[in-house]
Amino acid sequence: MNVGKTTEILQALVGFDTTSRNSNLDLIGWIENYLDGLGVARVRIPDKSGAKANVWATIGPSEAPGYILSGHTDVVPVDGQSWASDPFRLSARGGRLYGRGACDMKGFVACCLAAVPEMTALARPIHLAFSYDEEVGCIGVQDIIAYLSDKAPKPMGCVVGEPTQMGVVTGHKGKRSFRVQVRGRTCHSSLAPYGVNTVEYAARLIVRIRDTADRLAKEGARDPLYDVPYTTAHTGVVNGGTALNIVPDTCTFAYEFRSIAADDPDALAAEIEAYAKTVLEPEMKAVAPEAGFTFELTSGFPGLDTPAGSEIVGLVKEMSGHPAHTKVAFGTEAGRFATAGIPSVVIGPGSIDQAHKADEFIAVSELERCGAFIDRLIAHCRH
């Protein structure tokens, strides 16, 4: 592994502000120019607006099944964070490289790109999949998967390089996030029974969500490989009301399920919606027929549960030198690849504890470990 080359590439990648609300096309163009200079076959896969894009590249024989190295190009915002240095200019201090996305997950992307010149004489191809909008729901990778749907042969496996300190991760929870709008009828608070108080009805449904969370915590299915070994529910945002003497006629809140493989998050969400529609709404409509609940799925991604005995897990353990495996609560694109029938594992440089924070960093030693892993994968694909 060439640490200097990896750092040089990472410096370029961090220099692009690819916060998910922005276009990533300048970064994508940089990657394309880099790959073109090395004679690598690649395809740009844009979103519907044309403002964002993925890159899919293949090194080696396209007629043979190979392996995907997958990473996302978008990053989370720096708004409201206090950084010791410019977040979009890579800064080296004490064996660490600081910058937004250095850990999550431009460090992995840089390792992959730096290794491309070494991807020679391959008997099996290595594919690079660099996506947009992972941070807002693993959106862009769906376009890559759609592109691959009619291509043959199907890849043998996928490595998603989210930060795991190069530990082998075989599973993560699935997620469903909802925005709930509550409609009621306003009136003066002295006449409260003549109105439908949406804050109160929202609160009743939020309590039901919490009751479901408590039930899952006490008696739900378990997976001991997770830090929190059961499915969770959480309400994070509530907005409603204007003044104490006005019965509020609108309220919105957002909640989520993060589920282990044994639970169906769609069934749990349907349970919450059924309670709203069959128990709460009849009371509301008895006063105001226009009252009720509207549920909107705002984001979601499938979980990952790759069998420990699968070929891809064994290969990644061998390449990484880690015989153990674990599972993580945060989501990744691996769940989407797995759902599409491509066995997937998560392993990458850096710690998730450094992601999304001010002064995000990746240790140079982590990049070295990742580079060594990719070098071993290259050697494996030559045979």
Secondary structure, DSSP 8 states (H G I E B T S, - for coil): --HHHHHHHHHHHHTS--BTTS--HHHHHHHHHHHHHTT-EEEEEE-TTSS-EEEEEEES-TTS--EEEEEE--B---TT---SS-TTS-EEETTEEESTTIIIIIHHHHHHHHHGGG--S-SS-EEEEEES--TTTS-THHHHHHHHTT-SS--SEEEE---STT--EEEE-EEEEEEEEEE-B--BGGGGGGSB-HHHHHHHHHHHHHHHHHHHHHHS---TTSSS-S-EEEEEEEEE-S-TTB--SEEEEEEEEEE-TTS-HHHHHHHHHHHIIIIIHHHHHHH-TT-EEEEEEEEEE--EE--TTSHHHHHHHHHHT----EEESS--THHHHHHTT--EEE--SS-GGGTTSTT-EEEHHHHHHHHHHHHHHHHHHT-
